[in-house]
Amino acid sequence: MSKYHIDTKCIQEGYQPKNGEARVLPIYQSTTYKYDSSEHVGKLFDLQAEGFFYTRLANPTVDCVERKIAELEGGIGAMCTSSGQAANMVAILNVCNSGDHIISSGTIYGGTMNLFAVTFARMGIECTFVDSDASIDELQKEIKDNTKLIFAETISNPSLVVADIEKLAKLAHSNDLPLFIDNTFATPINCRPFEYGADIVIHSTSKYMDGHAVALGGVIIDSGNFSWDNGKFPGLSTPDDSYHGMVYTRDCGKAAFITKARVQLMRDMGMAPSPNNAFLLNLGLETLHLRMERHCSNAQSVAEYLEKHKQVSWVNYPGLKSNKYYDLAKKYMPIGTSGVISFGITGGREAAVKFMDSLKLAAIVVHVADARTSVLHPASTTHRQLTDQQLVECGITPDMIRMSIGIENVDDIIADIEQAFSNI
Ligand SMILES: *Cc1c(COP(=O)(O)O)cnc(C)c1O
């Protein structure tokens, strides 16, 4: 790992041009690479020589971005994917087969929830959703002989539950299992889960890492710390017949997990990112440290403003002292959590809709975590098929508004909210 501070890594890591080469990471818009001898190409296929042979497996632009992200998280290697969904899917399929079981926090991103509860179930992988706030003893009861991993989000989207990463790592490791953490909302600027015992980190780079809402993407980062040869993970510790009998734990050492993800699952499933999107992601990463600081300070001010407002019935932001997760947030994310806030508006669903429609600066979008302030009313959009009673059951109240605070001047954001309140 490099000696630089994380801010410097955002700018400098990944791409180091040689004499006379382009200063800025070039876009290698090529599926293919040319070689002088077939012998050399053979060596590439056997992983005996380093190099590129097909962009589905590796591409020079994508490779530089992967190196940068691995440095930011403090991992030994990373693999980018075409979306965050693909990253979570590949990370889990890299250790799970039909007949296996996983444990996941019950408060996770809706897309991941569906993947685990529906699509994985169809593939024969069972998921138990747990309350991640439960004690180790309670959680231990959910672990079975065929359990392969524990999964949680650093700060969950959209409920903003903060995971006690050290507790979950202890539980996982005492059962010879790895801990997988989706670190999308915190980003490595605010939290580096490997420092607290996580083994694999996943991101949807479509959120803060890209930061401008221009490119979908995902990434898997390997800490290199987990011992996959403990007997529970034959896919990593016994010969892979589809790759000339390679034994990942024996032949790739600490990089067993991330190598298998690439040479086996990326090879076969092909959810590769485009070089152009990797270039855009790299541009986003160059300012990630600056943007996160502003997202968090703006969100803190807005949350404090909302908490005092008489038309607001509740505010959920882990940076508020009144928040249930304030202490965990301070421990794992001492410099800030994220720019996402949810709150309830007095007057319920009708007032919420009126409020949303009155905003001028903040735009109604389904996305979160980009430079522009945006807002969503789950009850009338993403969850509109549900009755008020069903909404309450899945933790979404009819009065709930989710705001993703951007990096504009905070006085303008608050003035916009103020004028929308006065319109109700
Ligand atoms: C958005 C998101 C995903 C899915 O990522 P996509 O890039 O949209 O596929 C996964 N996890 C979290 C926490 C997210 O916010």
The ligand as a MOL file (V3000), in Angstrom:
LIG
                    3D

  0  0  0     0  0            999 V3000
M  V30 BEGIN CTAB
M  V30 COUNTS 15 15 0 0 0
M  V30 BEGIN ATOM
M  V30 1 C -27.4130 1.5720 -5.7590 0
M  V30 2 C -26.9270 0.5370 -4.8330 0
M  V30 3 C -26.6440 -0.7610 -5.2750 0
M  V30 4 C -26.8810 -1.1990 -6.7020 0
M  V30 5 O -25.9960 -0.5390 -7.5450 0
M  V30 6 P -26.2970 -0.2180 -9.1080 0
M  V30 7 O -25.0270 0.4390 -9.5240 0
M  V30 8 O -27.4930 0.6670 -9.1660 0
M  V30 9 O -26.5120 -1.5170 -9.7870 0
M  V30 10 C -26.1420 -1.6680 -4.3580 0
M  V30 11 N -25.9570 -1.3290 -3.0680 0
M  V30 12 C -26.2370 -0.0800 -2.6150 0
M  V30 13 C -26.0020 0.2370 -1.1750 0
M  V30 14 C -26.7260 0.8900 -3.4670 0
M  V30 15 O -27.0050 2.1220 -3.0020 0
M  V30 END ATOM
M  V30 BEGIN BOND
M  V30 1 1 1 2
M  V30 2 1 2 3
M  V30 3 2 2 14
M  V30 4 1 3 4
M  V30 5 2 3 10
M  V30 6 1 4 5
M  V30 7 1 5 6
M  V30 8 2 6 7
M  V30 9 1 6 8
M  V30 10 1 6 9
M  V30 11 1 10 11
M  V30 12 2 11 12
M  V30 13 1 12 13
M  V30 14 1 12 14
M  V30 15 1 14 15
M  V30 END BOND
M  V30 END CTAB
M  END
